[in-house]
Structure formats: structure tokens, C-alpha cells
Amino acid sequence: MHFDRCKHRVFYHRSHLVWVTKYRLKALVCDARLRVQEIVRRVYGENRVEIIKCVLCWDLVHVFGSIQPNLSVSDFNRNAKRCSSRKSEGSSRS
């Protein structure tokens, strides 16, 4: 078991987050799949969350990661979804 360290704490905090496309549409194919994977990695990196495993299906995104204890899972998930939706909208309009 690998423990993560910050300045004043040692923790082992792992979370499995699943994102589902609207109406479970099979939207994650070809270029869209690569774009979603890039956006997920960028958003997780900006929030300093380590991705342990990331799997994309046609209608699901499974991410298993290590979230620091000062960041709640619900706040992180809300922030990640908000950021990823804005990044994907901007790329489709240009």
C-alpha cells in the first residue's frame, strides 16, 4: 500500500468516479474519445489529483484517482465536470 504525503499529513484516499454521457448515448468514439481523455487528464492535473487508472467506454468514463483530503470528492467532481464541459464546448465551436 502506497501512502501519499503532504506537509503535515499522511493519507491513503482513493476514489472511483464515473461520468456518464447524457441519455447514455454512445458518444465517446474516435476523436471524441481522445479529446475526453485529454480533458480529463488536464482537469485532474490542474486540481493536483493523481490518476491511477482511467478507462473510457462508449458511454462512460471511469477514473480511479488519489484525491487529497483537503478537497472533498463532491466539490472536486462538480468542479471537474464544470471545467470539462467548458473546455469541450470551446473546442467544438472553433
Beta strands, then each sheet from edge to edge (+ up, - down):
strand 1: 4-5
strand 2: 10-11
strand 3: 14-20
strand 4: 50-56
strand 5: 60-66
sheet 1: 1+ 2-
sheet 2: 3+ 5- 4+
end
